[in-house]
Amino acid sequence: MGLTKSKQPRKQRKNFYNAPLHLRHKFFNVPLAEGLQAKHGIKRLPVRKGDTVKIVRGDWRGHEGKVVKVDYEKVRLHIEGVTVKKADGTLRFHPIHPSKVVITKLGPSDKYRTKIIERRKGGEEAG
């Protein structure tokens, strides 16, 4: 069961909400800040725990913080400092949609992320 290509909005919505977890990583492709775009030669990367992001839309616009958790089930990010006080006084993270953020600083790099950067850089030069 994968993401089928359909032009009907109802089926697109259904496929989005019923997407299996191993395909949901595609929903976390986030643009890089201009400096990082120039440095790495690519425009976007999947966001990960440990990346520093800046929120560019909504009530939290302008806030910058580290990604604490990537929630694949709800397609949301939990960002350091973006918290709301509950009625009992405890703090909880306010979930942010990945389309509302820009990566300003990449977290610890590993061989998989390096592979992604090299692959995408090569594809954009050829295209």
N, C-alpha and C positions, 0 to 999 in steps of 0.2 A: 504494500500500500504506500504510494508516494504522493507527491503533489501533482495532481493532474492539471493539464493546461486547458482551461475553460474560459470562455468569454462571458459567461453568465455570472453576474455579480453574486447571486445567491450561492452558486457552486464555489466561487472563489472564497467567499466568507466561510462556507462549510469546510473547505479544504484547509483554510487557515486555522480554524478552531479545532479541527480534528487531526492536525498534522502530528505524526509520530515524533517522539522526543529526539530521535537521531537525525531528523531533518529540520528541527527548530533552530539549529545554530545559524541557518541562513537568515533568520529574522534579526540577528544581532550584528549585521554588517553596518559599521558606523563610520562616518567620514573622519578623516584625520584633520588636525589643525593645519593651516597653510605651511607653517615651518616644517612640520613632519612630512607633509606631501612633497615638498621640495627635497628634503633629506633622503627619503626612501623611494621617491619616484612612483608612488601609488596614491590613490585617492581615498580608499577606505579599507578597513580591516575588521574582522570580528572582534568585538569588545570582550575583555577577559577580566577576571578578578585580579586586582593589582594595578590595572591601568588607571591613569588619572584622566578624568573627563570633566568637561565644562557643559553645564546645562544651558541651552540656547533658547528654549521655549518654556512658557508656563510661569507659574508663581515662583518657581525656584530659579528663574533665569539669572545667569551670571555667576551662580554658585559653582565652585570648582572643588572636586574631592576625589578620593580614591574609590574605585569600585570594590565594595565589600562582598557582594553576592550577585550572581547572575541567575535569575529565576527562569529556567527554560519552560516551566509549565505555564506560568502567567505572562511570559515574554516581558519581563520587567527587570530593571537594575536597582540595586540598593547601593546608595552612594554615601560615603562618610560625611557626616554633618547634616544630611538631609533627613531630619527626624521630626516627628510630630509627638506631642505629649498626649497620652491617652487620659481618660477620665480619672483613672486611679493614680496618675502622676508618672507612670513609667513611660519611657521613650521607646518609640518604634520607628523603623526606617519607613520613609515615604517612598513607595515604588515609582520609578521613572521609566517611561518607555524609551527604548534605545534610539528611536528616530529623533528624539529631542536632545541628544547629546553630541558632542564632538570630542574625539580623543585628543588631549593636549600633550600627554606624556605616556609612552608605552611602559608597561610593567616589566617584570623580569622576562627576558626572552628565552625561548627554548628552541630546540631543533625544528619543531613543527611550525612555529610561528615564522622562523627564518625561512623555512621552505615555502610558506604561503607568500611571503614578501618577494622572494626570488621568482617564484612562478608568476605572480601577477606583474612584476616589473618586466619580465621577459615578454609577457602577453601584450602589454601596452606598447612596448617599443615596436613589436612586429605589426601592431594594428594601426 
